[in-house]
Amino acid sequence: MKIAISLDDVIRAKSQSILKAYNKLNKEFDIDSVNLDNNNFKNILGFSTDKEYNQFLYEDYVFEIFGEAEVTEKMVDKKLNLWYIDLNNNEELSEKIDLMLVNPFEFNASIGFTHFFLSKIATRIRETFFPTNSVEIYDKCDVLITANPKLLKNKPINKIVVKIETGYNKEEESDFTYKTLTDFLEDKEIINKLIEIYNRL
């Protein structure tokens, strides 16, 4: 069974890094006033065209957004590494578990700076996948842990999805929901539950 973990707003605090980067562009912008009930940052930040927004995201502030970003919660990177080590050493599991890190919407320099972010958290996970078509992620895994509304909406029937809840994805359905990745990692029963469902699919 392969578990994929998407980065944005699960491990990497991308939403906050976008807001902080925009505050550098517009000093009068009030980060605390932003309502993140949706993740359409083009509209939230008032960009008039996709071209302007993409230039901000993938050119002008690409390092600040993708490389300098902080983790979503304190110590989550270390907790993930320890969980991964424990998973590999658990001889009682009925299935071998592989782990990978994935992320949609990586383009040009963002790919390199995402690898820089991964180097900062010293991940031990060997495999990464940054598809040009986001739903291709499901071709690579059996279980996806994500906050991404598009990936939640497009889950194939023979896959399992775990939602890390944010303000912008509360309405999306999932097989399991957690407030944070730490909550998932600390659930002692979840791996066996995932294996049970996986074996029925």
C-alpha positions in Angstrom: 0.0 0.0 0.0 1.4 3.4 -1.0 0.5 6.5 0.9 1.0 9.9 -0.7 1.1 13.1 1.3 0.6 16.4 -0.5 2.7 19.3 0.8 0.6 22.4 0.7 -1.3 23.3 3.9 -0.5 19.7 5.1 3.3 20.0 5.7 4.1 23.4 4.1 2.1 26.4 5.2 1.7 27.6 1.6 -1.4 29.7 2.2 0.3 31.8 4.8 3.5 32.1 2.7 1.4 33.5 -0.2 -0.2 36.1 2.2 3.2 37.0 3.6 4.7 37.4 0.2 1.9 39.6 -1.0 2.4 41.8 2.1 5.9 42.5 0.9 4.4 43.6 -2.4 1.7 45.7 -0.8 2.6 46.9 2.7 -0.9 48.1 3.3 -2.3 44.6 2.9 -3.6 43.2 6.2 -2.9 39.5 6.5 -5.2 39.1 9.5 -8.2 40.4 7.6 -8.1 37.6 5.1 -10.9 35.0 5.2 -9.6 31.7 3.9 -12.9 30.1 3.3 -11.7 29.6 -0.2 -8.2 29.3 -1.7 -8.7 31.4 -4.8 -5.8 33.7 -4.1 -6.0 35.4 -7.4 -9.3 36.9 -6.3 -8.4 37.2 -2.6 -5.4 39.3 -3.5 -7.1 41.3 -6.2 -5.1 40.2 -9.3 -7.0 41.1 -12.4 -5.5 38.4 -14.7 -4.1 34.9 -14.4 -0.9 36.1 -16.0 -0.3 38.7 -13.2 -1.1 36.2 -10.5 1.1 33.5 -12.0 4.0 36.0 -12.3 3.6 36.9 -8.6 3.4 33.2 -7.6 5.9 31.5 -9.9 8.4 34.3 -10.7 8.5 37.4 -8.5 8.0 35.7 -5.1 8.6 32.1 -6.0 11.3 31.6 -3.4 9.4 33.3 -0.6 6.3 31.2 -1.3 7.7 27.8 -2.1 11.2 27.8 -0.5 11.0 30.0 2.5 7.6 28.7 3.6 7.3 27.4 7.2 5.8 24.1 8.2 2.1 24.1 9.0 2.6 23.3 12.7 5.5 23.1 15.1 7.6 19.9 14.8 5.4 18.3 12.2 8.4 17.6 10.0 10.2 15.7 12.8 7.0 13.9 13.8 6.6 12.7 10.2 10.2 11.4 10.1 9.8 9.5 13.3 6.4 8.1 12.2 8.0 7.0 8.9 10.9 5.2 10.8 8.4 3.5 13.1 6.3 2.4 10.1 9.3 0.8 8.4 10.2 -1.0 11.6 6.7 -2.3 12.4 6.8 -6.0 11.7 3.2 -6.5 12.8 1.6 -4.8 9.8 -0.1 -7.1 7.3 0.9 -4.9 4.4 4.2 -3.2 3.4 3.7 0.5 3.4 5.5 2.8 1.0 5.4 6.6 1.4 5.8 9.4 -1.1 5.5 13.2 -1.1 3.4 14.8 -3.9 2.2 18.2 -4.9 0.2 19.6 -7.8 0.7 23.1 -9.3 4.5 23.1 -9.2 6.0 24.9 -12.2 9.4 26.1 -13.3 11.4 27.4 -10.4 8.8 26.3 -7.8 10.0 22.7 -8.3 13.6 23.5 -7.3 12.4 25.7 -4.3 10.1 22.9 -3.2 13.1 20.6 -3.1 14.8 23.3 -1.1 11.9 23.3 1.4 12.1 19.5 1.6 15.8 19.8 2.3 15.0 22.2 5.2 12.8 19.7 6.8 15.3 16.9 6.3 12.7 14.4 5.0 13.7 10.8 4.9 11.0 10.0 2.3 12.7 9.0 -0.9 10.0 9.5 -3.5 8.5 12.8 -4.7 6.1 13.4 -7.5 5.1 16.8 -9.0 2.6 16.1 -11.9 1.5 18.7 -14.4 -2.0 17.2 -14.1 -2.9 17.1 -10.5 -5.2 14.1 -10.6 -2.3 12.0 -11.9 -1.3 11.8 -8.2 -4.0 9.1 -7.8 -2.2 7.0 -10.4 0.8 6.8 -8.0 -0.9 6.0 -4.7 -3.6 4.0 -2.9 -4.1 6.5 -0.1 -3.8 10.3 -0.4 -3.5 12.7 2.5 -4.3 16.2 1.3 -5.9 19.6 2.0 -6.5 20.3 -1.8 -10.2 20.7 -2.7 -9.6 19.6 -6.3 -7.9 16.4 -5.2 -10.7 15.7 -2.7 -13.4 16.3 -5.3 -11.7 14.0 -7.9 -11.0 11.0 -5.7 -11.5 7.7 -7.8 -13.8 5.1 -6.2 -10.9 2.7 -5.7 -8.7 5.1 -3.7 -8.7 6.3 -0.1 -8.4 10.0 0.8 -7.6 11.5 4.1 -8.5 15.2 4.5 -6.5 17.6 6.5 -9.1 20.2 7.2 -8.7 23.9 6.4 -11.1 26.8 6.1 -11.4 26.2 2.3 -12.1 22.5 2.2 -14.6 21.9 4.9 -17.4 21.0 2.5 -15.4 18.4 0.6 -16.0 14.7 1.4 -13.2 12.3 2.5 -12.8 8.8 4.0 -11.1 10.2 7.1 -10.7 13.8 8.3 -8.2 15.3 10.7 -7.6 18.8 11.9 -3.8 18.5 11.4 -1.2 16.0 10.0 0.0 15.6 13.6 -3.5 14.3 14.5 -3.2 11.7 11.7 0.3 10.7 12.8 -0.8 10.2 16.4 -3.8 8.0 15.5 -2.5 4.6 16.5 -5.4 2.8 14.7 -5.4 4.6 11.4 -2.8 2.5 9.5 -4.7 -0.7 10.3 -7.9 0.9 9.2 -6.4 2.0 5.9 -5.0 -1.5 5.3 -8.4 -3.0 6.0 -10.1 -0.7 3.5 -7.3 -1.1 1.0 -7.6 -4.9 1.1 -11.4 -4.6 0.3 -10.9 -2.3 -2.7 
